[in-house]
């Protein structure tokens, strides 16, 4: 039997004076699902967009200075609250009122902030997301030191991104797949934006949200690659214990489970959105 799949397109939207790129899938008349990345880019959502696009209008956004978007982040604009404002500006430009929201990695921290404070999120999906005090991991935290940022060369950062990307995926990426993941980091502005996001990583942004999320009781599904070395599944279990309205689906894989178990991830998200 042939599985129905929706085509994936790349589009852009002007938000807060910057042209932001996004991967889109699905009918424009379908309920919107906004998908956010963290220290990677919208590429992490690509394996599941064809399946998700059969039930939602999917918008996998690239933040400023990431992926195919224009602009550049500095440390002041790379905090979770500031990036949440950027995402909401993009949602306004796309004429989205309320929407479903998914976040991966630090994008999950942004998603939690939006869910807890905006009143616009119907259902939430967190995939191998930062939460509580699970972050920043050491490889990211070191960039909070301005001397480390100043001393890091473009080739060093590119090599670090290559190592981190493969570590985030259980299966071995082909040379073409790894090159695709690394392709945005060919420009200096992208290097500076990544380091700004790393420098702005602070667990207080997610810890402070816990009471608001407990009160909001937004239906939330955590989808987790159970062998993640960066964001341990134990934090996902804690989230389910402490945040009402949440549940957890573990899948085979590591930090980017869309690459290891795309069918299982897509099924878990679709099931949550249709409940």
N, C-alpha and C positions, 0 to 999 in steps of 0.2 A: 504494500500500500504506500502511495506517495504522500509524504507529509507536506502539508501546505506551508509555504514560506513566503514572507513578504520581502520585496526588494529593499535594499539599503541604499540611501542616497546621502551625499554630503551637501549641507546647506549652510547658510550663515544668517545672523541676525545682528542688528546694531543695538548695543545696550551700553548705557553709561559712556557713550562716546567711543566705544571700541567695537570692531567687527568680531563677533564671536562665532566660531565654526561649530557645527554639530552634525552628528550622524543621525539620520532620521529613518524611520521605518513605520509603515502602517498608514491607515486612512486618516486624513486630516480631520474627519468628522468623528473619529473614535475618541474615547476619553484619553486625556494625555497622561503619559508616564515620563517624567523627567529623570534622567540618569546622570549621576555625578561621579567623577573620578577623583583620585587623590594625587599621590606622587607619580602616577603614570599618566594616562590621558584617555580619551574616549575609546581608544582601541581595545581597552579591556572589555567593553560591552559588545563589541562587534560579533563574537560568536553566537550570541543569544538574540540579537536584534531581529533576525528574520523570523524567529518563532514568536517573539514577543509582539512583533508588528502585526500579527494576525488578530490580536485582541486589544491592542492599544496604539495610540499615536505616540511613538517612541521618539524622544529627543535626548540624545546622549551628548551633552554639552562639553566643549573644551573651555576651560577657564582661561582668562587672559594670560598670554605668555606660555600657554601649554598647547600641545597638539598642533592643530591648524589655525588656532585663533591668533588674532593680532594682539598687540599690547604687551605689557611687561608688568610683572608684579614686583613691588618692593615689600619690605617687611611689614609696613603699615597696612598694606592692602591685601596681605596674604594670611591674615588671621582668619579663624573660622567665622566670627561675626561679619567681618568685612567681605569675605567670599560669599557668605549667605546673602548679603545685600546685592552683590553682583548677580547671583543666580536669580534672585527675585526680580531684578531689573530686566534680566533676559526673559523671565516668565511674563512680565508685563508687556515687553516688546512683542512677544509671541501671542499676546492676548489670551493668556491662560489665567483663568480665575482660580479655581481649586484644581488640584492635580494629585496623582499618585507620584511617589518620590522614591528613588533608589539611590544608594550611595555605597561606594567602595573605598576602603582605606580612609584617608582623611576626608574624602568626599562623603563618607558616612558620618563623620563629625559635623560637616556642613549640613547634611540632611537632618541630623538630629536637632540642630539649632533651628532650622526652618520649621520642622515639625512642631517643636516645642513653643515657638514664639510667633509664628505667622498666622495661624488659624486657617491655612490654605491647603493643608495636606490631608487627603482622604485616607490613603494607606501608605505604609512605609516599608521599604525593604532595605536591610542592611547586610551587605555582603563583605565578609572579612574586614569589618569596619573597625576604626578606632573607637574606643568607648572607655568610660571611667578613666582610670590612670594607665591604660594599656599602651600609651604612646608618650613621647616619640621613642622609637627603637633606637639603639645606639648609633646605627649608620646614618640616621637622620639627625639625632640630637647633637652630634658633633658640629653640625653646621650652624648651631646657635652661636658659636664663637665667631665673631667677625674676622678674626685672624685666619681661621680655617677657610672661611669663604674667600677671603682675599688671596689666599695662597693656592687655592684649588684651580688647576688649569683645565681648559676645555677637554683635552684628551683624557685627563684623570677622571673628570666627571662622567664622560662618555663610557669609559671602561667600567666605572662603578655602576652606571645604569645597566650596562650589559650583564654584569654579574648579578645584580639585584633582580633583574627581569627573569633570568633563567632560574634563580633561586625561588622565585615566586610561583613557578610552574613545575608541576611534578614530571610531566613528560618533557622530552628534549625538543626544544624548538628547532625548526629548520633554520638554515642560514637566512633564508628569505623572510621568515617570520620574525626572527630577531632583528634583522635590519629594518623591518617595518616598524617594530616597537621603538627602535632607537632613532628613527628618521627625524622626529621633531628636534632632537638635541644636536642638530647641525648648526644652529644659530646661537650666537652669544646671548641674545635676549632670553632664549629658552633656558640657558644655563643659569642666568641670574634669577629668573622666575622660580626655577626649581629650588635654588638655594634659599630664596626668600620664603618659600613655603616651608622648607625645612627649619629655617631660623624662627619662624612664627609658630611652630608646633608647640602646643602647651596643653597639658591635660586638664587644666582648670576650665577650659572651654567646654569639655564634655562632663566633667564632674559637676559643674554648676548647673547643668541642664537636668540632672537626675530628678529633682523634685518636680520640675515642670513636666517632664515626660511621664512621671508617675501620675500626675494629675490629669494630663491630657488623654491618656488611655487610647492612643491612636493604634488601630490594628497594625501590628508590626510583625514581619517575618524576617528572621535572621537566616541567611543562607551561607553556609560556611564550608570551605575546603578544610577538612578535619586535620590535615597534616601541615597547616600553616605554621611556619617558623617565625613570622613577623607578628601576627595577631593570633594569639593562642585561642583555641576553641573554649578554653575555660572561662574567658571573659564573656563569650556568647552565652554560656550556661548561667553565668551570674546575671546577665541582662534579663534573661527570661525569668529568673527568680525574683528580680527586683522591680521590673517594669511591667505593670499590668497590660494585658492585651497583646503580649508578644509570645512568639513561639520560634522554634529552631528546627531547621532541616540541615543535617550534615551531609555533605557529598564528598566523593573521592576527589582529592586534589589538595593544592596548597593555597597560596595567597591570592592567586587569580584563578578561581575554580571554573570560570567560564571557558578557560582553555583546556582544562582537564576533564570536565564533566558538563559540557554545554547543554546536553539534553536534560540532564537532571536539574541543573540550575534553572533553565527556562521553565521546566515543568513546575518546580517549586514556586517560582514567581507567578506564573500564570494561575496556579491553583489559589495562591493568596489573593490575587487581584480579583478573582471571580467568586470568592467566598461571600 
